[in-house]
Amino acid sequence: MGAGLPEGYAAILADSDLGIARGELLVTSGDLSTLIGRPATTMREAVQAAVLSPAG
């Protein structure tokens, strides 16, 4: 809220952050790979691709 967010939205963001810290959003089922038919891209790979790709 100190950054100007509405109270309800700030609470949602704070709760999401706590859930991430507790590992509640970690998914290891492999469902995404099954759905897309290939290995899922890791966060590291996605960031590297975004940083290294030429702006277009």
PDB file of N, H, CA, C and O in Angstrom:
ATOM      1  N   MET A   1       0.829  -1.178   0.000  1.00  0.00           N
ATOM      2  CA  MET A   1       0.000   0.000   0.000  1.00  0.00           C
ATOM      3  C   MET A   1       0.876   1.246   0.000  1.00  0.00           C
ATOM      4  O   MET A   1       0.475   2.303  -0.487  1.00  0.00           O
ATOM      5  N   GLY A   2       2.077   1.107   0.553  1.00  0.00           N
ATOM      6  H   GLY A   2       2.402   0.248   0.948  1.00  0.00           H
ATOM      7  CA  GLY A   2       2.986   2.234   0.576  1.00  0.00           C
ATOM      8  C   GLY A   2       3.412   2.664  -0.820  1.00  0.00           C
ATOM      9  O   GLY A   2       3.867   3.791  -1.018  1.00  0.00           O
ATOM     10  N   ALA A   3       3.261   1.752  -1.800  1.00  0.00           N
ATOM     11  H   ALA A   3       2.891   0.837  -1.639  1.00  0.00           H
ATOM     12  CA  ALA A   3       3.613   2.078  -3.185  1.00  0.00           C
ATOM     13  C   ALA A   3       2.403   2.594  -3.950  1.00  0.00           C
ATOM     14  O   ALA A   3       2.480   2.832  -5.156  1.00  0.00           O
ATOM     15  N   GLY A   4       1.275   2.770  -3.242  1.00  0.00           N
ATOM     16  H   GLY A   4       1.212   2.577  -2.263  1.00  0.00           H
ATOM     17  CA  GLY A   4       0.088   3.317  -3.885  1.00  0.00           C
ATOM     18  C   GLY A   4      -0.905   2.283  -4.385  1.00  0.00           C
ATOM     19  O   GLY A   4      -1.840   2.627  -5.107  1.00  0.00           O
ATOM     20  N   LEU A   5      -0.721   1.026  -4.015  1.00  0.00           N
ATOM     21  H   LEU A   5       0.039   0.746  -3.428  1.00  0.00           H
ATOM     22  CA  LEU A   5      -1.655  -0.016  -4.431  1.00  0.00           C
ATOM     23  C   LEU A   5      -2.893  -0.001  -3.542  1.00  0.00           C
ATOM     24  O   LEU A   5      -2.804   0.323  -2.358  1.00  0.00           O
ATOM     25  N   PRO A   6      -4.040  -0.347  -4.104  1.00  0.00           N
ATOM     26  CA  PRO A   6      -5.232  -0.491  -3.265  1.00  0.00           C
ATOM     27  C   PRO A   6      -5.012  -1.606  -2.235  1.00  0.00           C
ATOM     28  O   PRO A   6      -4.294  -2.570  -2.501  1.00  0.00           O
ATOM     29  N   GLU A   7      -5.620  -1.471  -1.086  1.00  0.00           N
ATOM     30  H   GLU A   7      -6.204  -0.688  -0.870  1.00  0.00           H
ATOM     31  CA  GLU A   7      -5.416  -2.426   0.009  1.00  0.00           C
ATOM     32  C   GLU A   7      -5.693  -3.869  -0.397  1.00  0.00           C
ATOM     33  O   GLU A   7      -4.910  -4.758  -0.064  1.00  0.00           O
ATOM     34  N   GLY A   8      -6.777  -4.120  -1.100  1.00  0.00           N
ATOM     35  H   GLY A   8      -7.414  -3.398  -1.371  1.00  0.00           H
ATOM     36  CA  GLY A   8      -7.118  -5.486  -1.507  1.00  0.00           C
ATOM     37  C   GLY A   8      -6.093  -6.093  -2.438  1.00  0.00           C
ATOM     38  O   GLY A   8      -5.736  -7.262  -2.297  1.00  0.00           O
ATOM     39  N   TYR A   9      -5.618  -5.308  -3.390  1.00  0.00           N
ATOM     40  H   TYR A   9      -5.909  -4.358  -3.505  1.00  0.00           H
ATOM     41  CA  TYR A   9      -4.618  -5.797  -4.337  1.00  0.00           C
ATOM     42  C   TYR A   9      -3.284  -6.039  -3.630  1.00  0.00           C
ATOM     43  O   TYR A   9      -2.607  -7.027  -3.914  1.00  0.00           O
ATOM     44  N   ALA A  10      -2.904  -5.160  -2.726  1.00  0.00           N
ATOM     45  H   ALA A  10      -3.454  -4.357  -2.495  1.00  0.00           H
ATOM     46  CA  ALA A  10      -1.671  -5.344  -1.955  1.00  0.00           C
ATOM     47  C   ALA A  10      -1.739  -6.630  -1.142  1.00  0.00           C
ATOM     48  O   ALA A  10      -0.745  -7.347  -1.029  1.00  0.00           O
ATOM     49  N   ALA A  11      -2.899  -6.922  -0.578  1.00  0.00           N
ATOM     50  H   ALA A  11      -3.707  -6.339  -0.669  1.00  0.00           H
ATOM     51  CA  ALA A  11      -3.068  -8.154   0.209  1.00  0.00           C
ATOM     52  C   ALA A  11      -2.919  -9.388  -0.670  1.00  0.00           C
ATOM     53  O   ALA A  11      -2.309 -10.373  -0.254  1.00  0.00           O
ATOM     54  N   ILE A  12      -3.468  -9.344  -1.878  1.00  0.00           N
ATOM     55  H   ILE A  12      -3.963  -8.543  -2.215  1.00  0.00           H
ATOM     56  CA  ILE A  12      -3.332 -10.477  -2.804  1.00  0.00           C
ATOM     57  C   ILE A  12      -1.868 -10.700  -3.158  1.00  0.00           C
ATOM     58  O   ILE A  12      -1.392 -11.835  -3.141  1.00  0.00           O
ATOM     59  N   LEU A  13      -1.156  -9.633  -3.477  1.00  0.00           N
ATOM     60  H   LEU A  13      -1.543  -8.711  -3.491  1.00  0.00           H
ATOM     61  CA  LEU A  13       0.258  -9.758  -3.814  1.00  0.00           C
ATOM     62  C   LEU A  13       1.067 -10.297  -2.646  1.00  0.00           C
ATOM     63  O   LEU A  13       1.937 -11.148  -2.836  1.00  0.00           O
ATOM     64  N   ALA A  14       0.793  -9.813  -1.441  1.00  0.00           N
ATOM     65  H   ALA A  14       0.087  -9.122  -1.286  1.00  0.00           H
ATOM     66  CA  ALA A  14       1.507 -10.284  -0.254  1.00  0.00           C
ATOM     67  C   ALA A  14       1.234 -11.762  -0.007  1.00  0.00           C
ATOM     68  O   ALA A  14       2.148 -12.512   0.335  1.00  0.00           O
ATOM     69  N   ASP A  15      -0.012 -12.185  -0.177  1.00  0.00           N
ATOM     70  H   ASP A  15      -0.754 -11.576  -0.454  1.00  0.00           H
ATOM     71  CA  ASP A  15      -0.365 -13.589   0.016  1.00  0.00           C
ATOM     72  C   ASP A  15       0.306 -14.473  -1.032  1.00  0.00           C
ATOM     73  O   ASP A  15       0.767 -15.571  -0.720  1.00  0.00           O
ATOM     74  N   SER A  16       0.358 -14.001  -2.259  1.00  0.00           N
ATOM     75  H   SER A  16      -0.016 -13.110  -2.513  1.00  0.00           H
ATOM     76  CA  SER A  16       1.038 -14.757  -3.313  1.00  0.00           C
ATOM     77  C   SER A  16       2.519 -14.919  -2.996  1.00  0.00           C
ATOM     78  O   SER A  16       3.087 -15.997  -3.174  1.00  0.00           O
ATOM     79  N   ASP A  17       3.134 -13.849  -2.529  1.00  0.00           N
ATOM     80  H   ASP A  17       2.673 -12.973  -2.385  1.00  0.00           H
ATOM     81  CA  ASP A  17       4.545 -13.898  -2.179  1.00  0.00           C
ATOM     82  C   ASP A  17       4.799 -14.898  -1.055  1.00  0.00           C
ATOM     83  O   ASP A  17       5.780 -15.640  -1.096  1.00  0.00           O
ATOM     84  N   LEU A  18       3.930 -14.922  -0.060  1.00  0.00           N
ATOM     85  H   LEU A  18       3.133 -14.319  -0.027  1.00  0.00           H
ATOM     86  CA  LEU A  18       4.070 -15.896   1.028  1.00  0.00           C
ATOM     87  C   LEU A  18       3.915 -17.316   0.510  1.00  0.00           C
ATOM     88  O   LEU A  18       4.652 -18.214   0.918  1.00  0.00           O
ATOM     89  N   GLY A  19       2.956 -17.524  -0.390  1.00  0.00           N
ATOM     90  H   GLY A  19       2.357 -16.795  -0.722  1.00  0.00           H
ATOM     91  CA  GLY A  19       2.763 -18.847  -0.974  1.00  0.00           C
ATOM     92  C   GLY A  19       3.980 -19.317  -1.744  1.00  0.00           C
ATOM     93  O   GLY A  19       4.366 -20.482  -1.653  1.00  0.00           O
ATOM     94  N   ILE A  20       4.587 -18.413  -2.505  1.00  0.00           N
ATOM     95  H   ILE A  20       4.273 -17.466  -2.579  1.00  0.00           H
ATOM     96  CA  ILE A  20       5.809 -18.753  -3.238  1.00  0.00           C
ATOM     97  C   ILE A  20       6.919 -19.125  -2.257  1.00  0.00           C
ATOM     98  O   ILE A  20       7.622 -20.115  -2.463  1.00  0.00           O
ATOM     99  N   ALA A  21       7.078 -18.352  -1.210  1.00  0.00           N
ATOM    100  H   ALA A  21       6.507 -17.548  -1.042  1.00  0.00           H
ATOM    101  CA  ALA A  21       8.114 -18.622  -0.214  1.00  0.00           C
ATOM    102  C   ALA A  21       7.918 -19.981   0.457  1.00  0.00           C
ATOM    103  O   ALA A  21       8.890 -20.639   0.824  1.00  0.00           O
ATOM    104  N   ARG A  22       6.666 -20.398   0.615  1.00  0.00           N
ATOM    105  H   ARG A  22       5.876 -19.862   0.316  1.00  0.00           H
ATOM    106  CA  ARG A  22       6.367 -21.693   1.234  1.00  0.00           C
ATOM    107  C   ARG A  22       6.416 -22.835   0.226  1.00  0.00           C
ATOM    108  O   ARG A  22       6.253 -23.996   0.601  1.00  0.00           O
ATOM    109  N   GLY A  23       6.639 -22.518  -1.056  1.00  0.00           N
ATOM    110  H   GLY A  23       6.771 -21.574  -1.360  1.00  0.00           H
ATOM    111  CA  GLY A  23       6.702 -23.555  -2.080  1.00  0.00           C
ATOM    112  C   GLY A  23       5.348 -24.014  -2.576  1.00  0.00           C
ATOM    113  O   GLY A  23       5.256 -25.043  -3.246  1.00  0.00           O
ATOM    114  N   GLU A  24       4.296 -23.276  -2.264  1.00  0.00           N
ATOM    115  H   GLU A  24       4.371 -22.441  -1.720  1.00  0.00           H
ATOM    116  CA  GLU A  24       2.943 -23.697  -2.622  1.00  0.00           C
ATOM    117  C   GLU A  24       2.663 -23.615  -4.117  1.00  0.00           C
ATOM    118  O   GLU A  24       1.727 -24.252  -4.600  1.00  0.00           O
ATOM    119  N   LEU A  25       3.445 -22.851  -4.851  1.00  0.00           N
ATOM    120  H   LEU A  25       4.205 -22.333  -4.458  1.00  0.00           H
ATOM    121  CA  LEU A  25       3.216 -22.730  -6.284  1.00  0.00           C
ATOM    122  C   LEU A  25       4.155 -23.620  -7.099  1.00  0.00           C
ATOM    123  O   LEU A  25       4.131 -23.578  -8.329  1.00  0.00           O
ATOM    124  N   LEU A  26       4.976 -24.419  -6.432  1.00  0.00           N
ATOM    125  H   LEU A  26       4.996 -24.453  -5.432  1.00  0.00           H
ATOM    126  CA  LEU A  26       5.891 -25.325  -7.104  1.00  0.00           C
ATOM    127  C   LEU A  26       5.106 -26.494  -7.691  1.00  0.00           C
ATOM    128  O   LEU A  26       4.369 -27.181  -6.983  1.00  0.00           O
ATOM    129  N   VAL A  27       5.273 -26.706  -8.978  1.00  0.00           N
ATOM    130  H   VAL A  27       5.872 -26.147  -9.553  1.00  0.00           H
ATOM    131  CA  VAL A  27       4.580 -27.801  -9.658  1.00  0.00           C
ATOM    132  C   VAL A  27       5.621 -28.735 -10.242  1.00  0.00           C
ATOM    133  O   VAL A  27       6.477 -28.309 -11.018  1.00  0.00           O
ATOM    134  N   THR A  28       5.554 -30.010  -9.875  1.00  0.00           N
ATOM    135  H   THR A  28       4.860 -30.356  -9.245  1.00  0.00           H
ATOM    136  CA  THR A  28       6.511 -30.995 -10.373  1.00  0.00           C
ATOM    137  C   THR A  28       5.827 -32.163 -11.067  1.00  0.00           C
ATOM    138  O   THR A  28       6.433 -33.217 -11.256  1.00  0.00           O
ATOM    139  N   SER A  29       4.563 -31.978 -11.448  1.00  0.00           N
ATOM    140  H   SER A  29       4.070 -31.121 -11.295  1.00  0.00           H
ATOM    141  CA  SER A  29       3.785 -33.078 -12.012  1.00  0.00           C
ATOM    142  C   SER A  29       4.162 -33.436 -13.441  1.00  0.00           C
ATOM    143  O   SER A  29       3.917 -34.561 -13.875  1.00  0.00           O
ATOM    144  N   GLY A  30       4.754 -32.503 -14.183  1.00  0.00           N
ATOM    145  H   GLY A  30       4.953 -31.588 -13.830  1.00  0.00           H
ATOM    146  CA  GLY A  30       5.045 -32.757 -15.587  1.00  0.00           C
ATOM    147  C   GLY A  30       3.860 -32.494 -16.493  1.00  0.00           C
ATOM    148  O   GLY A  30       3.941 -32.744 -17.696  1.00  0.00           O
ATOM    149  N   ASP A  31       2.756 -31.994 -15.943  1.00  0.00           N
ATOM    150  H   ASP A  31       2.691 -31.792 -14.966  1.00  0.00           H
ATOM    151  CA  ASP A  31       1.553 -31.757 -16.746  1.00  0.00           C
ATOM    152  C   ASP A  31       1.782 -30.763 -17.881  1.00  0.00           C
ATOM    153  O   ASP A  31       1.260 -30.955 -18.979  1.00  0.00           O
ATOM    154  N   LEU A  32       2.549 -29.713 -17.635  1.00  0.00           N
ATOM    155  H   LEU A  32       2.973 -29.557 -16.743  1.00  0.00           H
ATOM    156  CA  LEU A  32       2.777 -28.719 -18.684  1.00  0.00           C
ATOM    157  C   LEU A  32       3.506 -29.345 -19.871  1.00  0.00           C
ATOM    158  O   LEU A  32       3.124 -29.120 -21.019  1.00  0.00           O
ATOM    159  N   SER A  33       4.543 -30.119 -19.605  1.00  0.00           N
ATOM    160  H   SER A  33       4.853 -30.302 -18.672  1.00  0.00           H
ATOM    161  CA  SER A  33       5.268 -30.789 -20.692  1.00  0.00           C
ATOM    162  C   SER A  33       4.356 -31.710 -21.483  1.00  0.00           C
ATOM    163  O   SER A  33       4.448 -31.786 -22.708  1.00  0.00           O
ATOM    164  N   THR A  34       3.484 -32.403 -20.786  1.00  0.00           N
ATOM    165  H   THR A  34       3.409 -32.342 -19.790  1.00  0.00           H
ATOM    166  CA  THR A  34       2.529 -33.288 -21.453  1.00  0.00           C
ATOM    167  C   THR A  34       1.590 -32.485 -22.337  1.00  0.00           C
ATOM    168  O   THR A  34       1.314 -32.879 -23.469  1.00  0.00           O
ATOM    169  N   LEU A  35       1.102 -31.374 -21.836  1.00  0.00           N
ATOM    170  H   LEU A  35       1.326 -31.053 -20.915  1.00  0.00           H
ATOM    171  CA  LEU A  35       0.160 -30.551 -22.599  1.00  0.00           C
ATOM    172  C   LEU A  35       0.792 -29.928 -23.837  1.00  0.00           C
ATOM    173  O   LEU A  35       0.162 -29.878 -24.893  1.00  0.00           O
ATOM    174  N   ILE A  36       2.035 -29.452 -23.719  1.00  0.00           N
ATOM    175  H   ILE A  36       2.547 -29.493 -22.861  1.00  0.00           H
ATOM    176  CA  ILE A  36       2.653 -28.765 -24.846  1.00  0.00           C
ATOM    177  C   ILE A  36       3.480 -29.682 -25.741  1.00  0.00           C
ATOM    178  O   ILE A  36       3.941 -29.264 -26.802  1.00  0.00           O
ATOM    179  N   GLY A  37       3.668 -30.928 -25.317  1.00  0.00           N
ATOM    180  H   GLY A  37       3.294 -31.268 -24.454  1.00  0.00           H
ATOM    181  CA  GLY A  37       4.348 -31.908 -26.157  1.00  0.00           C
ATOM    182  C   GLY A  37       5.849 -31.740 -26.250  1.00  0.00           C
ATOM    183  O   GLY A  37       6.462 -32.244 -27.191  1.00  0.00           O
ATOM    184  N   ARG A  38       6.451 -31.056 -25.316  1.00  0.00           N
ATOM    185  H   ARG A  38       5.953 -30.646 -24.552  1.00  0.00           H
ATOM    186  CA  ARG A  38       7.906 -30.874 -25.275  1.00  0.00           C
ATOM    187  C   ARG A  38       8.290 -30.512 -23.844  1.00  0.00           C
ATOM    188  O   ARG A  38       7.428 -30.175 -23.032  1.00  0.00           O
ATOM    189  N   PRO A  39       9.578 -30.583 -23.537  1.00  0.00           N
ATOM    190  CA  PRO A  39       9.986 -30.164 -22.186  1.00  0.00           C
ATOM    191  C   PRO A  39       9.651 -28.686 -21.955  1.00  0.00           C
ATOM    192  O   PRO A  39       9.780 -27.863 -22.861  1.00  0.00           O
ATOM    193  N   ALA A  40       9.230 -28.372 -20.764  1.00  0.00           N
ATOM    194  H   ALA A  40       9.125 -29.041 -20.029  1.00  0.00           H
ATOM    195  CA  ALA A  40       8.921 -26.982 -20.413  1.00  0.00           C
ATOM    196  C   ALA A  40      10.216 -26.177 -20.343  1.00  0.00           C
ATOM    197  O   ALA A  40      11.265 -26.704 -19.973  1.00  0.00           O
ATOM    198  N   THR A  41      10.135 -24.917 -20.694  1.00  0.00           N
ATOM    199  H   THR A  41       9.283 -24.489 -20.995  1.00  0.00           H
ATOM    200  CA  THR A  41      11.270 -24.006 -20.604  1.00  0.00           C
ATOM    201  C   THR A  41      11.450 -23.605 -19.147  1.00  0.00           C
ATOM    202  O   THR A  41      10.486 -23.250 -18.468  1.00  0.00           O
ATOM    203  N   THR A  42      12.687 -23.663 -18.675  1.00  0.00           N
ATOM    204  H   THR A  42      13.469 -23.951 -19.227  1.00  0.00           H
ATOM    205  CA  THR A  42      12.952 -23.250 -17.298  1.00  0.00           C
ATOM    206  C   THR A  42      12.950 -21.733 -17.216  1.00  0.00           C
ATOM    207  O   THR A  42      13.074 -21.051 -18.233  1.00  0.00           O
ATOM    208  N   MET A  43      12.811 -21.209 -16.015  1.00  0.00           N
ATOM    209  H   MET A  43      12.710 -21.762 -15.189  1.00  0.00           H
ATOM    210  CA  MET A  43      12.858 -19.769 -15.817  1.00  0.00           C
ATOM    211  C   MET A  43      14.201 -19.227 -16.290  1.00  0.00           C
ATOM    212  O   MET A  43      14.259 -18.177 -16.928  1.00  0.00           O
ATOM    213  N   ARG A  44      15.274 -19.938 -15.979  1.00  0.00           N
ATOM    214  H   ARG A  44      15.227 -20.791 -15.460  1.00  0.00           H
ATOM    215  CA  ARG A  44      16.613 -19.513 -16.405  1.00  0.00           C
ATOM    216  C   ARG A  44      16.685 -19.411 -17.933  1.00  0.00           C
ATOM    217  O   ARG A  44      17.201 -18.429 -18.466  1.00  0.00           O
ATOM    218  N   GLU A  45      16.175 -20.414 -18.625  1.00  0.00           N
ATOM    219  H   GLU A  45      15.755 -21.212 -18.192  1.00  0.00           H
ATOM    220  CA  GLU A  45      16.191 -20.398 -20.092  1.00  0.00           C
ATOM    221  C   GLU A  45      15.359 -19.252 -20.650  1.00  0.00           C
ATOM    222  O   GLU A  45      15.765 -18.603 -21.614  1.00  0.00           O
ATOM    223  N   ALA A  46      14.213 -19.002 -20.061  1.00  0.00           N
ATOM    224  H   ALA A  46      13.883 -19.530 -19.278  1.00  0.00           H
ATOM    225  CA  ALA A  46      13.342 -17.934 -20.535  1.00  0.00           C
ATOM    226  C   ALA A  46      13.994 -16.564 -20.354  1.00  0.00           C
ATOM    227  O   ALA A  46      13.927 -15.714 -21.242  1.00  0.00           O
ATOM    228  N   VAL A  47      14.622 -16.358 -19.199  1.00  0.00           N
ATOM    229  H   VAL A  47      14.676 -17.048 -18.478  1.00  0.00           H
ATOM    230  CA  VAL A  47      15.281 -15.072 -18.941  1.00  0.00           C
ATOM    231  C   VAL A  47      16.480 -14.910 -19.868  1.00  0.00           C
ATOM    232  O   VAL A  47      16.688 -13.831 -20.424  1.00  0.00           O
ATOM    233  N   GLN A  48      17.263 -15.957 -20.040  1.00  0.00           N
ATOM    234  H   GLN A  48      17.094 -16.833 -19.589  1.00  0.00           H
ATOM    235  CA  GLN A  48      18.414 -15.873 -20.946  1.00  0.00           C
ATOM    236  C   GLN A  48      17.971 -15.536 -22.367  1.00  0.00           C
ATOM    237  O   GLN A  48      18.585 -14.700 -23.030  1.00  0.00           O
ATOM    238  N   ALA A  49      16.913 -16.183 -22.830  1.00  0.00           N
ATOM    239  H   ALA A  49      16.414 -16.862 -22.291  1.00  0.00           H
ATOM    240  CA  ALA A  49      16.414 -15.907 -24.169  1.00  0.00           C
ATOM    241  C   ALA A  49      15.930 -14.465 -24.301  1.00  0.00           C
ATOM    242  O   ALA A  49      16.146 -13.829 -25.333  1.00  0.00           O
ATOM    243  N   ALA A  50      15.288 -13.957 -23.278  1.00  0.00           N
ATOM    244  H   ALA A  50      15.112 -14.474 -22.440  1.00  0.00           H
ATOM    245  CA  ALA A  50      14.785 -12.587 -23.313  1.00  0.00           C
ATOM    246  C   ALA A  50      15.931 -11.574 -23.284  1.00  0.00           C
ATOM    247  O   ALA A  50      15.876 -10.545 -23.957  1.00  0.00           O
ATOM    248  N   VAL A  51      16.959 -11.870 -22.509  1.00  0.00           N
ATOM    249  H   VAL A  51      17.004 -12.706 -21.962  1.00  0.00           H
ATOM    250  CA  VAL A  51      18.080 -10.943 -22.386  1.00  0.00           C
ATOM    251  C   VAL A  51      18.977 -10.983 -23.612  1.00  0.00           C
ATOM    252  O   VAL A  51      19.493  -9.954 -24.048  1.00  0.00           O
ATOM    253  N   LEU A  52      19.158 -12.167 -24.162  1.00  0.00           N
ATOM    254  H   LEU A  52      18.739 -13.003 -23.808  1.00  0.00           H
ATOM    255  CA  LEU A  52      20.091 -12.328 -25.273  1.00  0.00           C
ATOM    256  C   LEU A  52      19.473 -12.104 -26.644  1.00  0.00           C
ATOM    257  O   LEU A  52      20.198 -11.931 -27.624  1.00  0.00           O
ATOM    258  N   SER A  53      18.139 -12.103 -26.732  1.00  0.00           N
ATOM    259  H   SER A  53      17.551 -12.244 -25.936  1.00  0.00           H
ATOM    260  CA  SER A  53      17.525 -11.930 -28.044  1.00  0.00           C
ATOM    261  C   SER A  53      17.553 -10.462 -28.440  1.00  0.00           C
ATOM    262  O   SER A  53      17.366  -9.582 -27.600  1.00  0.00           O
ATOM    263  N   PRO A  54      17.790 -10.198 -29.733  1.00  0.00           N
ATOM    264  CA  PRO A  54      17.804  -8.802 -30.166  1.00  0.00           C
ATOM    265  C   PRO A  54      16.403  -8.187 -30.056  1.00  0.00           C
ATOM    266  O   PRO A  54      15.398  -8.848 -30.316  1.00  0.00           O
ATOM    267  N   ALA A  55      16.363  -6.938 -29.674  1.00  0.00           N
ATOM    268  H   ALA A  55      17.179  -6.401 -29.462  1.00  0.00           H
ATOM    269  CA  ALA A  55      15.073  -6.239 -29.553  1.00  0.00           C
ATOM    270  C   ALA A  55      14.449  -6.141 -30.932  1.00  0.00           C
ATOM    271  O   ALA A  55      15.122  -5.815 -31.909  1.00  0.00           O
ATOM    272  N   GLY A  56      13.183  -6.421 -31.001  1.00  0.00           N
ATOM    273  H   GLY A  56      12.636  -6.687 -30.207  1.00  0.00           H
ATOM    274  CA  GLY A  56      12.576  -6.406 -32.320  1.00  0.00           C
ATOM    275  C   GLY A  56      11.266  -5.828 -32.267  1.00  0.00           C
ATOM    276  O   GLY A  56      10.592  -5.729 -33.293  1.00  0.00           O
TER     277      GLY A  56
END
